[in-house]
Amino acid sequence: KEKYPDTKTFTYYNANPKGKITCDCVLRAVCTALNEPYNDVMKEMFDMAIKTGYEYTDKKCMDKYLQSKGWLMMKQPRKGDNTKYTGEEFCRIYKGTCIANLGGNHVVCIKNGKAHDIWDSTGGCIGNYWIKK
């Protein structure tokens, strides 16, 4: 937490129940956005991975899982001049809850204008994101 202090668009949060710093960004983002227990989401996402044949971290698996929970994938937002938003810019304008691809290979939960994560990735570009229908 000391390494990544809170900012106007980021707050340190580790949803991993054992407090591990590991490659579980998809699980952390999804359980944080859904407000469901980490281990329950892990089990459900693994079941979806078995059902679809895609690894649970694959965007196709994550999309199917989120659809089953009533979430909808939105296309990458663009500014009026067609340039991309950084995570920081997106957090300043998006005040709901979403799950966003950020910086290419990272997934983060954004709630009320702040990325909730174990490190501040808001300098990367926002890709596709999911919202509750």
C-alpha positions, 0 to 999 in steps of 0.5 A: 500500500505504501508503494502505491498511495491513493490518488484521485483516480486510484485506490489500493485494494487487494481482493485476494483473500490471502493477500497475495500479490499474484497474476489474478487481476481478472479475478480481483477485478470481477469479484470487486465489481460484482461484490462477490467472494473471490473464491466463489467467482474463481470457481464459477469462472473455472467452470465457465473455462471448462464449459467454453474451452477458453482459459478463465483469463481469456477475454472470451471466457470472461465475456461469457461469464460476465454475460451470465451475470448480466453484464454487457461488453462496451467497445473501447471509448474514444475521444472526439478526435478518435484518440484513446482515453487513459485510465486516469482520464476515463476514471475522471468521467466514468462514475459508475462501476465497470470492469475494464481492460487497461493497458492491453493485458491488465483488467481492473475494476473501476468504481466511482471514478477510481481504479481499485487494484494492487498497483496504479495502472491508470496511465495505460489506455482503456480498452473494452469494458463491461457494465451491468445491464 
